[in-house]
Amino acid sequence: MATRKETTEYVQKVKELASSMASSQDRDVLRGPLHSRIGNASVSACAFAKDLIVTMSFAPLGSDDIDTKVEDDLSEPAAASGFDLSVVDAHNSIDPQLQSPVTGDPGWKALFDETKEAPPSSFDAAYCHSSEIGFAGRGDLTENGIGLLLIRVGSTKSVLVLADANNSVPRLRAEVEAGLSSAGFDMIEFCTSDSHNLAARGLTTERGYEALGEATPTEAIREATVSMAKLAETKLAPAEFSSSKAKGTVRVFGSKALDEFAAMTQASSSFSMKYIMLTVGATVALLMVSIFF
């Protein structure tokens, strides 16, 4: 696990990097958002100058931790269209029918080419956090809540949502998208952070945590997202863009190990409960024997 000192150093380096970046003088930098269906994946693309961000969701089918090799495989055709690619795994459907992207699908090149041909535009942006509307989830959403980024290009308002949770119920994405659409917003994607902050807290589930929508009603999440989008709209302002890269190494406790720990904790809890029930049963039996015999 990363130490507190290492984490503090990492945050400081990111802060220094951000402070050193100069905004572009040209505000016409955004191409997109564009949307495509590639195989079973719902894909959105936003290109900020040469930086292409692609979000990927398989909801209502399942997905869990898209292999980093996917970004490696797609980087070459993206580079051929003039982009430096970053892939965002939406991680938003707990369904057991796990899917993986087919990187050889011609739809990827078509999307990259379409993004390249799209005219660059200036854009307005705003951010809203769930705490601003007084929304708090239950055991399936961490204390960090939900963040929402609103981008407006012309009259089109597009929303990118990130919930600090570990995956979500399969229907949640569609419900949030429908709610946003009815309020006049397009959805870029609804993502979860794959947070393991809740792992092993909820020992009533075999996996050790609850996916978003299992404890907090999906209707409440949908309504909160729409309210956040409307609030963000009141804060829209012209946006500028700049980017830079820094490479570092941070030690982490892998998700596999966390899930195994949660499973062991669950098993231990179940064993303890059975032991308690056995002990109580034996005690009652001994009392009955002592009373009647």
C-alpha positions in Angstrom: 0.0 0.0 0.0 1.1 3.6 -0.7 2.2 5.3 2.5 0.8 8.7 3.6 4.1 10.3 2.8 4.1 8.9 -0.8 0.5 9.9 -1.3 1.3 13.5 -0.1 4.3 13.6 -2.5 2.1 12.4 -5.4 -0.6 15.0 -4.7 2.1 17.7 -4.5 3.7 16.7 -7.8 0.3 16.7 -9.5 -0.4 20.2 -8.1 3.0 21.5 -9.3 2.3 20.0 -12.8 -1.1 21.7 -13.0 0.3 25.0 -11.9 3.0 24.9 -14.5 0.6 24.5 -17.5 -0.4 27.5 -19.6 -3.9 27.6 -21.1 -4.1 27.5 -24.9 -4.9 30.8 -26.5 -7.1 29.0 -29.0 -10.5 28.2 -27.4 -11.6 26.2 -30.4 -10.2 22.9 -29.2 -13.1 20.5 -28.5 -14.3 17.9 -31.0 -17.3 16.1 -29.8 -18.8 14.6 -27.7 -19.5 11.9 -30.3 -21.3 8.7 -29.6 -21.0 5.2 -31.2 -22.1 1.6 -30.6 -19.1 -0.7 -31.2 -20.0 -4.3 -30.7 -21.7 -4.4 -27.3 -20.0 -1.3 -26.1 -21.6 2.2 -25.8 -18.7 4.6 -26.6 -18.3 8.3 -26.3 -15.4 10.4 -27.6 -14.3 13.9 -26.7 -11.1 15.3 -28.3 -9.5 18.2 -26.5 -6.9 19.3 -29.1 -4.9 16.2 -29.6 -6.0 14.5 -26.4 -8.8 12.0 -27.1 -10.8 10.7 -24.2 -13.0 7.7 -24.9 -15.5 6.3 -22.4 -16.7 2.7 -22.7 -19.7 1.0 -21.1 -21.4 -2.4 -21.7 -24.4 -1.7 -19.5 -26.8 -3.5 -19.1 -24.4 -6.3 -19.8 -21.6 -6.7 -17.3 -18.1 -5.3 -17.3 -15.4 -5.3 -14.6 -11.9 -3.9 -14.9 -11.3 -3.6 -18.7 -7.8 -4.8 -19.4 -5.2 -2.0 -19.9 -4.1 -3.8 -23.0 -7.3 -2.4 -24.6 -5.9 1.1 -24.5 -2.6 -0.2 -25.9 -4.3 -1.9 -28.8 -6.5 1.2 -29.6 -3.7 3.7 -29.3 -2.2 2.9 -32.7 -5.4 3.6 -34.8 -6.1 6.6 -32.6 -2.6 7.9 -33.3 -3.1 7.4 -37.0 -6.0 9.9 -36.7 -3.7 12.3 -34.9 -4.8 11.6 -31.3 -3.2 10.7 -28.0 -5.7 8.2 -26.6 -7.0 7.7 -23.0 -9.6 5.0 -22.4 -12.0 5.4 -19.4 -13.7 2.2 -18.2 -17.2 3.3 -17.1 -17.3 0.3 -14.7 -21.1 0.7 -14.4 -22.8 -2.7 -14.7 -22.5 -5.6 -12.2 -24.3 -8.1 -14.5 -22.5 -11.5 -14.5 -22.4 -11.6 -18.3 -19.0 -10.0 -18.5 -18.0 -8.3 -21.8 -14.7 -7.2 -23.3 -14.1 -4.7 -26.1 -13.3 -6.1 -29.5 -10.4 -3.9 -30.4 -10.2 -5.2 -34.0 -13.7 -4.0 -34.8 -13.6 -1.4 -37.7 -16.0 0.8 -35.7 -13.0 2.1 -33.7 -11.2 3.5 -36.7 -14.5 4.9 -38.0 -15.0 6.7 -34.7 -11.5 8.1 -34.6 -11.8 9.3 -38.2 -15.2 10.9 -37.5 -13.7 12.7 -34.5 -10.8 13.9 -36.6 -13.2 15.3 -39.2 -15.4 17.1 -36.6 -14.9 20.8 -36.5 -13.2 22.1 -33.3 -15.4 24.3 -31.2 -15.1 26.5 -28.1 -17.0 25.3 -25.1 -18.4 26.3 -21.7 -18.0 24.1 -18.6 -19.1 23.8 -15.0 -18.8 21.3 -12.2 -21.3 20.3 -9.5 -20.9 17.9 -6.5 -23.7 16.0 -4.8 -23.0 17.8 -1.5 -24.2 21.0 -3.2 -27.8 19.6 -3.4 -27.6 17.8 -0.1 -27.5 14.3 -1.6 -25.9 11.4 0.3 -26.2 7.8 -0.7 -26.3 4.7 1.5 -23.9 1.9 1.9 -23.2 1.7 -1.9 -21.7 5.2 -2.3 -18.7 6.4 -0.4 -18.5 9.7 1.5 -17.0 11.3 -1.6 -20.4 11.2 -3.3 -21.0 12.0 -7.0 -19.3 14.6 -9.2 -20.7 16.0 -12.5 -19.0 17.8 -15.3 -21.2 19.8 -17.7 -19.9 20.8 -21.1 -21.9 23.0 -23.5 -21.0 23.3 -27.1 -23.5 25.7 -28.9 -26.9 24.7 -27.6 -25.9 21.1 -26.8 -25.3 20.3 -23.1 -23.4 17.1 -22.3 -22.9 15.6 -18.9 -20.1 13.3 -17.6 -20.9 11.8 -14.2 -18.5 10.0 -11.7 -19.8 8.3 -8.6 -17.4 7.1 -6.0 -18.7 3.6 -5.9 -17.7 0.1 -7.0 -19.8 -0.7 -10.1 -23.6 -0.2 -10.3 -26.7 -2.2 -11.0 -27.3 -2.9 -14.7 -30.3 -0.6 -15.1 -28.8 2.5 -13.5 -27.0 3.9 -16.6 -30.2 3.8 -18.7 -32.3 5.4 -16.0 -29.9 8.3 -15.4 -29.5 8.8 -19.2 -33.3 8.9 -19.6 -33.7 11.4 -16.7 -31.0 13.7 -18.1 -32.5 13.5 -21.6 -35.9 14.5 -20.4 -34.3 17.6 -18.8 -32.5 18.6 -22.0 -29.1 17.1 -21.3 -27.0 14.5 -23.3 -25.0 12.0 -21.3 -21.4 11.4 -22.1 -21.2 8.6 -19.6 -22.1 7.6 -16.0 -19.0 6.1 -14.4 -18.1 4.7 -11.1 -14.6 5.0 -9.6 -14.2 1.3 -8.8 -13.7 2.4 -5.3 -12.8 -0.3 -2.7 -13.4 2.1 0.2 -16.5 0.1 0.9 -15.0 -3.3 0.6 -15.6 -5.6 3.6 -17.9 -3.1 5.2 -21.0 -4.7 3.9 -20.7 -8.3 5.2 -24.2 -9.2 4.1 -23.1 -9.5 0.5 -20.8 -12.3 -0.7 -18.6 -9.8 -2.7 -18.1 -7.6 0.4 -19.7 -4.5 -1.0 -22.9 -3.3 -2.6 -23.0 -2.0 -6.2 -24.5 1.5 -6.6 -28.2 1.1 -6.8 -28.4 -1.9 -4.5 -28.7 0.3 -1.3 -29.5 3.7 -2.7 -32.7 3.7 -4.8 -31.9 4.2 -8.5 -34.7 6.8 -8.7 -32.9 8.9 -6.1 -29.6 8.7 -8.0 -31.4 9.7 -11.2 -33.2 12.7 -9.6 -30.0 13.8 -7.9 -28.0 13.7 -11.2 -30.6 15.8 -13.0 -30.7 18.3 -10.1 -26.9 18.5 -10.2 -26.9 19.1 -14.0 -29.4 21.9 -13.6 -27.3 23.5 -10.9 -24.2 23.2 -13.0 -26.0 24.9 -15.8 -26.3 28.0 -13.7 -22.5 28.1 -13.3 -21.5 27.6 -16.9 -18.5 29.8 -18.0 -16.2 29.9 -21.0 -13.5 27.2 -20.6 -9.9 27.0 -21.7 -7.8 23.9 -22.1 -4.2 22.7 -21.5 -2.7 19.3 -20.8 0.6 17.8 -19.7 1.9 14.4 -18.7 3.9 13.1 -15.8 4.8 9.6 -15.0 5.2 8.2 -11.5 5.0 4.9 -9.6 2.6 4.4 -6.7 2.2 1.2 -4.8 -1.3 0.0 -4.5 -3.1 -2.9 -2.9 -4.7 -4.6 -5.9 -8.4 -5.1 -6.4 -8.0 -8.9 -6.6 -6.4 -8.9 -3.1 -9.1 -6.6 -1.8 -11.9 -8.8 -3.2 -10.2 -11.9 -1.7 -9.9 -10.2 1.7 -13.6 -9.2 1.5 -14.5 -12.8 0.6 -12.5 -14.2 3.5 -14.0 -11.7 5.9 -17.5 -12.7 4.7 -16.6 -16.4 5.2 -15.2 -15.6 8.6 -18.4 -13.7 9.6 -20.6 -16.6 8.4 -18.5 -19.1 10.3 -18.7 -17.0 13.5 -22.4 -16.7 13.2 -22.8 -20.5 12.8 -20.5 -21.0 15.8 -22.5 -18.6 17.9 -25.8 -20.4 16.9 -24.2 -23.8 17.7 -23.0 -22.5 21.1 -26.4 -21.1 22.0 -28.0 -24.3 20.9 -25.7 -26.4 23.1 -26.1 -24.1 26.1 -29.9 -24.3 25.8 -29.7 -28.1 25.6 -27.5 -28.3 28.7 -29.9 -26.0 30.6 -32.8 -28.3 29.7 -30.9 -31.3 30.8 -30.0 -29.7 34.2 -33.6 -28.6 34.8 -35.4 -31.8 33.9 -32.9 -34.4 34.9 
